[in-house]
Amino acid sequence: MNRSLVALVIIGIVLVLGAIANFMFFPRESQSGKFDAFAQCLAENKITMYGADWCPHCQNEKKAFGDSFRFVPYVECPQDPDRCIAAGIKRYPTWIFPASPAGGPDGRRLEGEQGLEKLSSESSCALPN
């Protein structure tokens, strides 16, 4: 075996071992997102977003949540049209708030892009500082 091939093999082994060590011994950033508690509050209050992947306003709402959007109750209308028709969805996105057991708004809805601040004020779910 010639020296350059041996050197390449050694370099390859060192790189692989380094990658393994990095993966095993250095902590990864948490999977939690900045807005996890906010999104979980929306879910606990059964506030649901109805939308479509092709809708730019829906994409903006999702991006605003970042990784935390995974907690938001979401209905993809093109994949579940019967549910969206039953909910009376006419625009994307639409946020539906259920009736409050304390006598609050009955099925209140916000149509169009809202932003996190508006969702927070309408839902009483706090945004992080």
The first five atom37 places (N, CA, C, CB, O) and aatype in JSON, in Angstrom:
{
  "aatype": [12, 2, 1, 15, 10, 19, 0, 10, 19, 9, 9, 7, 9, 19, 10, 19, 10, 7, 0, 9, 0, 2, 13, 12, 13, 13, 14, 1, 6, 15, 5, 15, 7, 11, 13, 3, 0, 13, 0, 5, 4, 10, 0, 6, 2, 11, 9, 16, 12, 18, 7, 0, 3, 17, 4, 14, 8, 4, 5, 2, 6, 11, 11, 0, 13, 7, 3, 15, 13, 1, 13, 19, 14, 18, 19, 6, 4, 14, 5, 3, 14, 3, 1, 4, 9, 0, 0, 7, 9, 11, 1, 18, 14, 16, 17, 9, 13, 14, 0, 15, 14, 0, 7, 7, 14, 3, 7, 1, 1, 10, 6, 7, 6, 5, 7, 10, 6, 11, 10, 15, 15, 6, 15, 15, 4, 0, 10, 14, 2],
  "atom_mask": [
    [1, 1, 1, 1, 1],
    [1, 1, 1, 1, 1],
    [1, 1, 1, 1, 1],
    [1, 1, 1, 1, 1],
    [1, 1, 1, 1, 1],
    [1, 1, 1, 1, 1],
    [1, 1, 1, 1, 1],
    [1, 1, 1, 1, 1],
    [1, 1, 1, 1, 1],
    [1, 1, 1, 1, 1],
    [1, 1, 1, 1, 1],
    [1, 1, 1, 0, 1],
    [1, 1, 1, 1, 1],
    [1, 1, 1, 1, 1],
    [1, 1, 1, 1, 1],
    [1, 1, 1, 1, 1],
    [1, 1, 1, 1, 1],
    [1, 1, 1, 0, 1],
    [1, 1, 1, 1, 1],
    [1, 1, 1, 1, 1],
    [1, 1, 1, 1, 1],
    [1, 1, 1, 1, 1],
    [1, 1, 1, 1, 1],
    [1, 1, 1, 1, 1],
    [1, 1, 1, 1, 1],
    [1, 1, 1, 1, 1],
    [1, 1, 1, 1, 1],
    [1, 1, 1, 1, 1],
    [1, 1, 1, 1, 1],
    [1, 1, 1, 1, 1],
    [1, 1, 1, 1, 1],
    [1, 1, 1, 1, 1],
    [1, 1, 1, 0, 1],
    [1, 1, 1, 1, 1],
    [1, 1, 1, 1, 1],
    [1, 1, 1, 1, 1],
    [1, 1, 1, 1, 1],
    [1, 1, 1, 1, 1],
    [1, 1, 1, 1, 1],
    [1, 1, 1, 1, 1],
    [1, 1, 1, 1, 1],
    [1, 1, 1, 1, 1],
    [1, 1, 1, 1, 1],
    [1, 1, 1, 1, 1],
    [1, 1, 1, 1, 1],
    [1, 1, 1, 1, 1],
    [1, 1, 1, 1, 1],
    [1, 1, 1, 1, 1],
    [1, 1, 1, 1, 1],
    [1, 1, 1, 1, 1],
    [1, 1, 1, 0, 1],
    [1, 1, 1, 1, 1],
    [1, 1, 1, 1, 1],
    [1, 1, 1, 1, 1],
    [1, 1, 1, 1, 1],
    [1, 1, 1, 1, 1],
    [1, 1, 1, 1, 1],
    [1, 1, 1, 1, 1],
    [1, 1, 1, 1, 1],
    [1, 1, 1, 1, 1],
    [1, 1, 1, 1, 1],
    [1, 1, 1, 1, 1],
    [1, 1, 1, 1, 1],
    [1, 1, 1, 1, 1],
    [1, 1, 1, 1, 1],
    [1, 1, 1, 0, 1],
    [1, 1, 1, 1, 1],
    [1, 1, 1, 1, 1],
    [1, 1, 1, 1, 1],
    [1, 1, 1, 1, 1],
    [1, 1, 1, 1, 1],
    [1, 1, 1, 1, 1],
    [1, 1, 1, 1, 1],
    [1, 1, 1, 1, 1],
    [1, 1, 1, 1, 1],
    [1, 1, 1, 1, 1],
    [1, 1, 1, 1, 1],
    [1, 1, 1, 1, 1],
    [1, 1, 1, 1, 1],
    [1, 1, 1, 1, 1],
    [1, 1, 1, 1, 1],
    [1, 1, 1, 1, 1],
    [1, 1, 1, 1, 1],
    [1, 1, 1, 1, 1],
    [1, 1, 1, 1, 1],
    [1, 1, 1, 1, 1],
    [1, 1, 1, 1, 1],
    [1, 1, 1, 0, 1],
    [1, 1, 1, 1, 1],
    [1, 1, 1, 1, 1],
    [1, 1, 1, 1, 1],
    [1, 1, 1, 1, 1],
    [1, 1, 1, 1, 1],
    [1, 1, 1, 1, 1],
    [1, 1, 1, 1, 1],
    [1, 1, 1, 1, 1],
    [1, 1, 1, 1, 1],
    [1, 1, 1, 1, 1],
    [1, 1, 1, 1, 1],
    [1, 1, 1, 1, 1],
    [1, 1, 1, 1, 1],
    [1, 1, 1, 1, 1],
    [1, 1, 1, 0, 1],
    [1, 1, 1, 0, 1],
    [1, 1, 1, 1, 1],
    [1, 1, 1, 1, 1],
    [1, 1, 1, 0, 1],
    [1, 1, 1, 1, 1],
    [1, 1, 1, 1, 1],
    [1, 1, 1, 1, 1],
    [1, 1, 1, 1, 1],
    [1, 1, 1, 0, 1],
    [1, 1, 1, 1, 1],
    [1, 1, 1, 1, 1],
    [1, 1, 1, 0, 1],
    [1, 1, 1, 1, 1],
    [1, 1, 1, 1, 1],
    [1, 1, 1, 1, 1],
    [1, 1, 1, 1, 1],
    [1, 1, 1, 1, 1],
    [1, 1, 1, 1, 1],
    [1, 1, 1, 1, 1],
    [1, 1, 1, 1, 1],
    [1, 1, 1, 1, 1],
    [1, 1, 1, 1, 1],
    [1, 1, 1, 1, 1],
    [1, 1, 1, 1, 1],
    [1, 1, 1, 1, 1],
    [1, 1, 1, 1, 1]
  ],
  "atom_positions": [
    [[0.84, -1.16, 0.0], [0.0, 0.0, 0.0], [0.9, 1.24, 0.0], [-0.96, -0.01, 1.22], [1.86, 1.31, 0.76]],
    [[0.6, 2.2, -0.82], [1.47, 3.37, -0.85], [1.09, 4.34, 0.28], [1.39, 4.08, -2.21], [0.01, 4.26, 0.85]],
    [[2.02, 5.25, 0.57], [1.87, 6.15, 1.73], [0.67, 7.09, 1.6], [3.13, 6.96, 1.91], [0.01, 7.36, 2.61]],
    [[0.37, 7.59, 0.42], [-0.74, 8.53, 0.28], [-2.08, 7.84, 0.54], [-0.73, 9.16, -1.13], [-2.99, 8.46, 1.09]],
    [[-2.22, 6.6, 0.16], [-3.45, 5.86, 0.43], [-3.6, 5.61, 1.93], [-3.46, 4.53, -0.33], [-4.7, 5.73, 2.47]],
    [[-2.53, 5.26, 2.58], [-2.55, 5.04, 4.03], [-2.93, 6.34, 4.74], [-1.15, 4.52, 4.54], [-3.73, 6.33, 5.68]],
    [[-2.37, 7.46, 4.29], [-2.67, 8.75, 4.9], [-4.15, 9.08, 4.73], [-1.8, 9.86, 4.28], [-4.78, 9.57, 5.67]],
    [[-4.72, 8.82, 3.55], [-6.13, 9.08, 3.32], [-7.02, 8.22, 4.21], [-6.47, 8.83, 1.87], [-8.03, 8.69, 4.73]],
    [[-6.65, 6.96, 4.37], [-7.41, 6.06, 5.23], [-7.37, 6.56, 6.67], [-6.86, 4.61, 5.14], [-8.4, 6.56, 7.36]],
    [[-6.2, 6.97, 7.14], [-6.06, 7.46, 8.52], [-6.88, 8.74, 8.71], [-4.56, 7.73, 8.86], [-7.57, 8.9, 9.72]],
    [[-6.81, 9.65, 7.75], [-7.59, 10.89, 7.84], [-9.09, 10.56, 7.87], [-7.26, 11.83, 6.64], [-9.83, 11.16, 8.65]],
    [[-9.53, 9.63, 7.04], [-10.93, 9.22, 7.03], [-11.36, 8.66, 8.36], [0.0, 0.0, 0.0], [-12.45, 8.98, 8.85]],
    [[-10.54, 7.82, 8.96], [-10.86, 7.22, 10.26], [-10.94, 8.3, 11.34], [-9.79, 6.16, 10.66], [-11.85, 8.28, 12.17]],
    [[-10.01, 9.24, 11.32], [-10.01, 10.33, 12.3], [-11.28, 11.17, 12.16], [-8.75, 11.21, 12.12], [-11.89, 11.54, 13.16]],
    [[-11.67, 11.47, 10.92], [-12.89, 12.26, 10.7], [-14.13, 11.52, 11.19], [-13.04, 12.59, 9.21], [-15.0, 12.13, 11.82]],
    [[-14.22, 10.24, 10.92], [-15.37, 9.45, 11.37], [-15.41, 9.4, 12.89], [-15.31, 8.02, 10.79], [-16.47, 9.58, 13.48]],
    [[-14.26, 9.15, 13.53], [-14.22, 9.1, 14.99], [-14.56, 10.47, 15.6], [-12.84, 8.64, 15.47], [-15.23, 10.54, 16.63]],
    [[-14.1, 11.53, 14.97], [-14.42, 12.87, 15.44], [-15.91, 13.15, 15.36], [0.0, 0.0, 0.0], [-16.49, 13.73, 16.28]],
    [[-16.54, 12.75, 14.26], [-17.98, 12.94, 14.11], [-18.75, 12.15, 15.15], [-18.43, 12.53, 12.7], [-19.72, 12.66, 15.73]],
    [[-18.33, 10.93, 15.4], [-18.99, 10.1, 16.42], [-18.84, 10.73, 17.8], [-18.4, 8.67, 16.42], [-19.81, 10.8, 18.55]],
    [[-17.63, 11.19, 18.13], [-17.39, 11.83, 19.42], [-18.24, 13.09, 19.57], [-15.9, 12.16, 19.59], [-18.81, 13.33, 20.63]],
    [[-18.32, 13.88, 18.52], [-19.12, 15.09, 18.56], [-20.59, 14.77, 18.82], [-18.98, 15.87, 17.25], [-21.24, 15.43, 19.62]],
    [[-21.1, 13.77, 18.16], [-22.48, 13.37, 18.32], [-22.76, 12.85, 19.73], [-22.84, 12.31, 17.29], [-23.81, 13.14, 20.3]],
    [[-21.83, 12.08, 20.28], [-22.06, 11.41, 21.56], [-21.78, 12.31, 22.77], [-21.19, 10.19, 21.65], [-22.48, 12.19, 23.78]],
    [[-20.8, 13.18, 22.69], [-20.34, 13.86, 23.9], [-20.7, 15.32, 24.01], [-18.89, 13.73, 23.99], [-20.56, 15.91, 25.08]],
    [[-21.16, 15.93, 22.94], [-21.51, 17.34, 23.01], [-23.02, 17.46, 22.95], [-20.84, 18.15, 21.87], [-23.66, 16.93, 22.04]],
    [[-23.59, 18.17, 23.92], [-25.06, 18.28, 23.96], [-25.61, 19.01, 22.76], [-25.5, 18.99, 25.24], [-25.02, 19.96, 22.25]],
    [[-26.74, 18.56, 22.31], [-27.44, 19.19, 21.21], [-28.36, 20.26, 21.77], [-28.23, 18.14, 20.39], [-28.8, 20.19, 22.91]],
    [[-28.64, 21.24, 20.94], [-29.6, 22.26, 21.33], [-30.95, 21.58, 21.53], [-29.69, 23.4, 20.26], [-31.32, 20.68, 20.78]],
    [[-31.66, 22.02, 22.52], [-32.96, 21.44, 22.83], [-33.9, 21.56, 21.64], [-33.57, 22.12, 24.07], [-33.81, 22.5, 20.86]],
    [[-34.79, 20.61, 21.52], [-35.79, 20.64, 20.45], [-36.92, 21.61, 20.78], [-36.35, 19.23, 20.21], [-37.78, 21.88, 19.94]],
    [[-36.92, 22.12, 22.02], [-38.0, 23.03, 22.37], [-37.84, 24.35, 21.65], [-38.06, 23.25, 23.89], [-36.72, 24.82, 21.43]],
    [[-38.94, 24.93, 21.29], [-38.93, 26.2, 20.59], [-39.26, 27.34, 21.53], [0.0, 0.0, 0.0], [-39.73, 27.12, 22.65]],
    [[-39.01, 28.54, 21.08], [-39.23, 29.74, 21.88], [-40.69, 29.9, 22.28], [-38.77, 30.97, 21.11], [-40.99, 30.41, 23.36]],
    [[-41.6, 29.45, 21.41], [-43.02, 29.68, 21.65], [-43.77, 28.4, 22.07], [-43.66, 30.25, 20.41], [-44.98, 28.32, 21.91]],
    [[-43.04, 27.41, 22.6], [-43.68, 26.15, 23.0], [-44.83, 26.37, 23.97], [-42.65, 25.22, 23.63], [-45.93, 25.87, 23.75]],
    [[-44.6, 27.13, 25.04], [-45.64, 27.33, 26.05], [-46.84, 28.06, 25.45], [-45.07, 28.14, 27.25], [-47.99, 27.74, 25.77]],
    [[-46.59, 29.02, 24.59], [-47.68, 29.76, 23.93], [-48.5, 28.82, 23.04], [-47.11, 30.93, 23.08], [-49.73, 28.82, 23.11]],
    [[-47.82, 28.03, 22.22], [-48.5, 27.1, 21.33], [-49.26, 26.04, 22.13], [-47.5, 26.42, 20.37], [-50.36, 25.63, 21.75]],
    [[-48.68, 25.59, 23.23], [-49.35, 24.59, 24.08], [-50.58, 25.19, 24.75], [-48.37, 24.04, 25.14], [-51.59, 24.51, 24.94]],
    [[-50.5, 26.47, 25.1], [-51.67, 27.15, 25.67], [-52.8, 27.21, 24.65], [-51.3, 28.58, 26.14], [-53.96, 26.97, 24.99]],
    [[-52.47, 27.53, 23.39], [-53.5, 27.53, 22.35], [-54.14, 26.15, 22.24], [-52.89, 27.96, 20.99], [-55.36, 26.03, 22.12]],
    [[-53.3, 25.11, 22.27], [-53.8, 23.74, 22.17], [-54.7, 23.39, 23.36], [-52.64, 22.75, 22.09], [-55.76, 22.79, 23.19]],
    [[-54.27, 23.77, 24.57], [-55.07, 23.49, 25.77], [-56.43, 24.18, 25.69], [-54.32, 23.94, 27.03], [-57.43, 23.67, 26.22]],
    [[-56.47, 25.32, 25.04], [-57.71, 26.07, 24.89], [-58.47, 25.68, 23.62], [-57.42, 27.56, 24.87], [-59.48, 26.29, 23.28]],
    [[-57.98, 24.65, 22.94], [-58.62, 24.09, 21.74], [-58.81, 25.13, 20.64], [-59.96, 23.48, 22.11], [-59.82, 25.13, 19.94]],
    [[-57.84, 26.02, 20.51], [-57.84, 27.03, 19.44], [-57.13, 26.41, 18.25], [-57.14, 28.37, 19.9], [-55.97, 26.02, 18.35]],
    [[-57.82, 26.31, 17.12], [-57.34, 25.56, 15.96], [-57.14, 26.48, 14.77], [-58.31, 24.44, 15.6], [-57.94, 27.36, 14.5]],
    [[-56.04, 26.24, 14.06], [-55.79, 26.95, 12.8], [-56.17, 26.04, 11.65], [-54.29, 27.4, 12.69], [-55.79, 24.87, 11.61]],
    [[-56.93, 26.59, 10.71], [-57.28, 25.9, 9.48], [-56.54, 26.6, 8.35], [-58.85, 25.9, 9.24], [-56.55, 27.83, 8.26]],
    [[-55.9, 25.81, 7.48], [-55.13, 26.44, 6.41], [-54.81, 25.47, 5.29], [0.0, 0.0, 0.0], [-55.38, 24.39, 5.19]],
    [[-53.88, 25.91, 4.46], [-53.42, 25.12, 3.31], [-51.93, 25.38, 3.1], [-54.25, 25.46, 2.01], [-51.47, 26.51, 3.28]],
    [[-51.2, 24.34, 2.73], [-49.75, 24.48, 2.52], [-49.41, 25.54, 1.48], [-49.16, 23.16, 2.11], [-48.39, 26.21, 1.61]],
    [[-50.24, 25.69, 0.47], [-49.93, 26.62, -0.61], [-50.25, 28.07, -0.26], [-50.69, 26.24, -1.84], [-49.91, 28.98, -1.02]],
    [[-50.89, 28.31, 0.87], [-51.32, 29.64, 1.29], [-50.15, 30.41, 1.92], [-52.5, 29.54, 2.29], [-49.63, 29.98, 2.95]],
    [[-49.72, 31.54, 1.32], [-48.59, 32.28, 1.87], [-48.86, 32.86, 3.27], [-48.21, 33.4, 0.93], [-47.94, 32.97, 4.08]],
    [[-50.1, 33.23, 3.55], [-50.43, 33.75, 4.88], [-50.36, 32.65, 5.94], [-51.82, 34.39, 4.88], [-49.96, 32.89, 7.08]],
    [[-50.75, 31.44, 5.55], [-50.62, 30.28, 6.44], [-49.15, 30.0, 6.72], [-51.32, 29.03, 5.83], [-48.76, 29.73, 7.86]],
    [[-48.34, 30.06, 5.68], [-46.91, 29.83, 5.84], [-46.31, 30.86, 6.78], [-46.2, 29.87, 4.47], [-45.46, 30.52, 7.61]],
    [[-46.74, 32.11, 6.67], [-46.23, 33.16, 7.57], [-46.61, 32.88, 9.02], [-46.77, 34.52, 7.15], [-45.8, 33.05, 9.92]],
    [[-47.86, 32.45, 9.24], [-48.28, 32.13, 10.6], [-47.43, 30.98, 11.16], [-49.78, 31.75, 10.63], [-46.96, 31.06, 12.3]],
    [[-47.23, 29.95, 10.37], [-46.43, 28.8, 10.82], [-45.0, 29.23, 11.12], [-46.45, 27.69, 9.76], [-44.44, 28.83, 12.15]],
    [[-44.4, 30.03, 10.24], [-43.02, 30.48, 10.44], [-42.88, 31.31, 11.7], [-42.54, 31.29, 9.23], [-41.85, 31.24, 12.38]],
    [[-43.89, 32.1, 12.03], [-43.83, 32.93, 13.23], [-43.67, 32.07, 14.49], [-45.09, 33.8, 13.34], [-43.0, 32.48, 15.44]],
    [[-44.27, 30.89, 14.49], [-44.16, 29.97, 15.63], [-42.84, 29.21, 15.63], [-45.31, 28.99, 15.62], [-42.41, 28.73, 16.68]],
    [[-42.2, 29.1, 14.49], [-40.98, 28.3, 14.39], [-41.28, 26.85, 14.71], [0.0, 0.0, 0.0], [-42.33, 26.32, 14.34]],
    [[-40.35, 26.19, 15.42], [-40.51, 24.78, 15.79], [-41.73, 24.55, 16.68], [-39.27, 24.29, 16.5], [-42.26, 23.44, 16.74]],
    [[-42.17, 25.58, 17.36], [-43.29, 25.44, 18.29], [-44.62, 25.19, 17.6], [-43.4, 26.67, 19.14], [-45.59, 24.8, 18.25]],
    [[-44.69, 25.4, 16.29], [-45.96, 25.18, 15.58], [-46.43, 23.74, 15.72], [-45.81, 25.54, 14.11], [-47.62, 23.46, 15.56]],
    [[-45.52, 22.82, 16.0], [-45.92, 21.41, 16.13], [-46.96, 21.2, 17.22], [-44.69, 20.55, 16.41], [-47.65, 20.18, 17.21]],
    [[-47.09, 22.14, 18.16], [-48.08, 22.02, 19.24], [-49.43, 22.63, 18.87], [-47.56, 22.68, 20.49], [-50.43, 22.36, 19.53]],
    [[-49.46, 23.45, 17.83], [-50.69, 24.15, 17.47], [-51.65, 23.18, 16.77], [-50.38, 25.36, 16.54], [-51.27, 22.51, 15.81]],
    [[-52.89, 23.1, 17.25], [-53.88, 22.29, 16.54], [-54.07, 22.87, 15.14], [-55.24, 22.23, 17.33], [-54.41, 24.04, 14.98]],
    [[-53.86, 22.05, 14.13], [-53.87, 22.53, 12.75], [-54.61, 21.55, 11.87], [-52.43, 22.75, 12.23], [-54.43, 20.34, 11.98]],
    [[-55.44, 22.09, 10.97], [-56.16, 21.28, 9.99], [-55.72, 21.75, 8.61], [-57.72, 21.39, 10.16], [-55.89, 22.92, 8.26]],
    [[-55.16, 20.85, 7.84], [-54.77, 21.1, 6.45], [-56.01, 20.85, 5.59], [-53.54, 20.19, 6.0], [-56.35, 19.7, 5.3]],
    [[-56.67, 21.92, 5.18], [-57.98, 21.8, 4.52], [-57.95, 20.98, 3.22], [-58.49, 23.17, 4.21], [-58.87, 20.19, 3.02]],
    [[-56.96, 21.12, 2.35], [-56.98, 20.26, 1.15], [-56.89, 18.76, 1.47], [-55.83, 20.64, 0.23], [-57.32, 17.93, 0.67]],
    [[-56.34, 18.42, 2.63], [-56.26, 17.01, 3.02], [-57.48, 16.55, 3.81], [-55.01, 16.76, 3.84], [-57.76, 15.35, 3.89]],
    [[-58.2, 17.49, 4.4], [-59.37, 17.15, 5.22], [-60.51, 18.12, 4.9], [-59.0, 17.2, 6.74], [-60.98, 18.85, 5.78]],
    [[-60.96, 18.13, 3.62], [-61.96, 19.13, 3.21], [-63.28, 19.04, 3.97], [-62.23, 19.0, 1.75], [-63.91, 20.06, 4.23]],
    [[-63.71, 17.84, 4.33], [-64.99, 17.7, 5.03], [-64.96, 18.43, 6.37], [-65.32, 16.21, 5.25], [-65.94, 19.06, 6.76]],
    [[-63.85, 18.33, 7.06], [-63.73, 19.0, 8.36], [-63.77, 20.52, 8.19], [-62.42, 18.57, 9.06], [-64.38, 21.23, 8.99]],
    [[-63.12, 21.01, 7.15], [-63.09, 22.46, 6.9], [-64.46, 22.97, 6.45], [-62.03, 22.79, 5.84], [-64.87, 24.07, 6.84]],
    [[-65.15, 22.19, 5.64], [-66.5, 22.57, 5.22], [-67.43, 22.62, 6.43], [-67.05, 21.59, 4.15], [-68.22, 23.55, 6.59]],
    [[-67.33, 21.59, 7.29], [-68.17, 21.55, 8.49], [-67.88, 22.72, 9.41], [-67.94, 20.23, 9.24], [-68.78, 23.2, 10.11]],
    [[-66.63, 23.2, 9.43], [-66.26, 24.34, 10.28], [-66.58, 25.68, 9.61], [-64.77, 24.27, 10.62], [-66.4, 26.73, 10.22]],
    [[-67.04, 25.63, 8.36], [-67.4, 26.86, 7.66], [-66.21, 27.71, 7.24], [0.0, 0.0, 0.0], [-66.3, 28.93, 7.2]],
    [[-65.1, 27.06, 6.93], [-63.88, 27.79, 6.55], [-64.05, 28.37, 5.15], [-62.64, 26.85, 6.6], [-64.35, 27.65, 4.19]],
    [[-63.86, 29.67, 5.05], [-63.97, 30.36, 3.76], [-62.68, 31.03, 3.34], [-65.07, 31.39, 3.82], [-62.47, 31.29, 2.16]],
    [[-61.8, 31.31, 4.3], [-60.51, 31.96, 4.05], [-59.42, 31.24, 4.81], [-60.54, 33.45, 4.45], [-59.67, 30.6, 5.83]],
    [[-58.21, 31.35, 4.29], [-57.03, 30.79, 4.97], [-56.11, 31.91, 5.38], [-56.29, 29.77, 4.07], [-55.98, 32.89, 4.65]],
    [[-55.47, 31.79, 6.51], [-55.81, 30.9, 7.6], [-57.06, 31.39, 8.34], [-54.64, 30.76, 8.56], [-57.4, 32.57, 8.28]],
    [[-57.7, 30.48, 9.01], [-58.8, 30.81, 9.93], [-58.48, 30.15, 11.26], [-60.19, 30.33, 9.37], [-58.19, 28.96, 11.34]],
    [[-58.54, 30.96, 12.31], [-58.35, 30.47, 13.67], [-59.73, 30.38, 14.31], [-57.39, 31.41, 14.51], [-60.48, 31.36, 14.31]],
    [[-60.07, 29.22, 14.86], [-61.37, 29.05, 15.51], [-61.16, 28.82, 17.01], [-62.16, 27.87, 14.88], [-60.39, 27.96, 17.43]],
    [[-61.87, 29.63, 17.78], [-61.85, 29.55, 19.24], [-63.14, 28.85, 19.67], [-61.72, 30.97, 19.9], [-64.22, 29.27, 19.25]],
    [[-63.06, 27.81, 20.47], [-64.29, 27.11, 20.88], [-65.08, 27.94, 21.88], [-63.95, 25.73, 21.49], [-64.6, 28.93, 22.42]],
    [[-66.31, 27.5, 22.1], [-67.14, 28.14, 23.11], [-66.47, 27.97, 24.47], [-68.58, 27.55, 23.12], [-65.93, 26.91, 24.78]],
    [[-66.5, 29.01, 25.26], [-65.9, 28.97, 26.59], [-66.89, 28.38, 27.58], [-65.46, 30.38, 27.04], [-68.07, 28.73, 27.57]],
    [[-66.43, 27.46, 28.46], [-67.34, 26.92, 29.48], [-67.83, 28.01, 30.43], [-66.65, 25.81, 30.27], [-68.87, 27.86, 31.07]],
    [[-67.08, 29.11, 30.51], [-67.48, 30.21, 31.41], [-68.42, 31.19, 30.72], [-66.23, 30.95, 31.91], [-68.66, 32.28, 31.22]],
    [[-68.96, 30.8, 29.56], [-69.9, 31.65, 28.87], [-69.25, 32.65, 27.92], [0.0, 0.0, 0.0], [-69.84, 33.67, 27.58]],
    [[-68.04, 32.36, 27.51], [-67.32, 33.24, 26.6], [-67.83, 33.13, 25.18], [0.0, 0.0, 0.0], [-68.89, 32.55, 24.94]],
    [[-67.09, 33.68, 24.22], [-67.53, 33.69, 22.82], [-67.79, 32.28, 22.3], [-66.49, 34.37, 21.95], [-67.06, 31.34, 22.62]],
    [[-68.82, 32.16, 21.5], [-69.2, 30.86, 20.97], [-68.64, 30.69, 19.56], [-70.73, 30.71, 20.96], [-69.14, 31.28, 18.61]],
    [[-67.59, 29.88, 19.43], [-67.04, 29.59, 18.13], [-66.46, 30.81, 17.42], [0.0, 0.0, 0.0], [-66.5, 30.9, 16.2]],
    [[-65.92, 31.74, 18.18], [-65.32, 32.94, 17.58], [-64.24, 32.53, 16.6], [-64.73, 33.87, 18.67], [-63.55, 31.53, 16.8]],
    [[-64.09, 33.31, 15.53], [-63.08, 33.0, 14.52], [-62.35, 34.26, 14.11], [-63.72, 32.32, 13.3], [-62.92, 35.35, 14.1]],
    [[-61.09, 34.08, 13.76], [-60.26, 35.14, 13.21], [-59.83, 34.68, 11.83], [-59.01, 35.47, 14.13], [-59.18, 33.65, 11.68]],
    [[-60.19, 35.45, 10.81], [-59.84, 35.07, 9.45], [-58.68, 35.91, 8.94], [-61.06, 35.22, 8.51], [-58.6, 37.11, 9.21]],
    [[-57.79, 35.27, 8.22], [-56.62, 35.95, 7.67], [-55.44, 35.85, 8.62], [0.0, 0.0, 0.0], [-55.54, 35.33, 9.74]],
    [[-54.32, 36.36, 8.16], [-53.08, 36.33, 8.94], [-53.23, 37.22, 10.16], [-51.86, 36.78, 8.09], [-53.61, 38.38, 10.04]],
    [[-52.93, 36.68, 11.35], [-53.14, 37.41, 12.6], [-51.84, 37.89, 13.25], [-53.89, 36.54, 13.56], [-51.78, 39.01, 13.76]],
    [[-50.83, 37.04, 13.25], [-49.61, 37.36, 13.98], [-49.72, 36.91, 15.42], [0.0, 0.0, 0.0], [-50.82, 36.76, 15.95]],
    [[-48.59, 36.7, 16.05], [-48.57, 36.16, 17.41], [-49.16, 37.12, 18.44], [-47.16, 35.8, 17.79], [-49.84, 36.69, 19.36]],
    [[-48.89, 38.41, 18.29], [-49.41, 39.39, 19.25], [-50.94, 39.36, 19.31], [-48.92, 40.81, 18.88], [-51.53, 39.33, 20.4]],
    [[-51.57, 39.36, 18.16], [-53.04, 39.34, 18.11], [-53.58, 38.03, 18.67], [-53.55, 39.55, 16.66], [-54.55, 38.02, 19.43]],
    [[-52.94, 36.91, 18.3], [-53.38, 35.62, 18.83], [-53.25, 35.59, 20.35], [-52.57, 34.47, 18.21], [-54.1, 35.03, 21.05]],
    [[-52.18, 36.19, 20.86], [-51.98, 36.24, 22.3], [-53.07, 37.06, 22.97], [-50.61, 36.82, 22.62], [-53.64, 36.62, 23.97]],
    [[-53.36, 38.24, 22.45], [-54.38, 39.08, 23.08], [-55.77, 38.48, 22.98], [-54.38, 40.46, 22.45], [-56.57, 38.61, 23.91]],
    [[-56.06, 37.82, 21.88], [-57.39, 37.22, 21.7], [-57.56, 35.94, 22.52], [-57.62, 36.91, 20.23], [-58.68, 35.6, 22.91]],
    [[-56.47, 35.24, 22.77], [-56.55, 33.94, 23.45], [-56.24, 34.02, 24.94], [-55.61, 32.97, 22.8], [-56.54, 33.09, 25.68]],
    [[-55.63, 35.11, 25.37], [-55.12, 35.26, 26.74], [-53.98, 34.29, 27.02], [-56.25, 35.04, 27.76], [-53.69, 34.01, 28.18]],
    [[-53.34, 33.77, 25.99], [-52.14, 32.95, 26.15], [-50.94, 33.88, 26.03], [-52.08, 31.78, 25.06], [-50.81, 34.64, 25.07]],
    [[-50.07, 33.82, 27.02], [-48.95, 34.76, 27.09], [-47.83, 34.39, 26.13], [-48.42, 34.81, 28.5], [-47.47, 33.22, 25.98]],
    [[-47.27, 35.41, 25.5], [-46.05, 35.24, 24.7], [-44.85, 35.32, 25.64], [-45.95, 36.34, 23.56], [-44.9, 35.98, 26.68]],
    [[-43.76, 34.64, 25.27], [-42.56, 34.73, 26.12], [-41.97, 36.14, 26.06], [-41.5, 33.7, 25.67], [-42.17, 36.87, 25.1]],
    [[-41.25, 36.49, 27.1], [-40.59, 37.82, 27.16], [-39.45, 37.91, 26.2], [-40.1, 38.12, 28.56], [-38.8, 38.95, 26.12]]
  ]
}
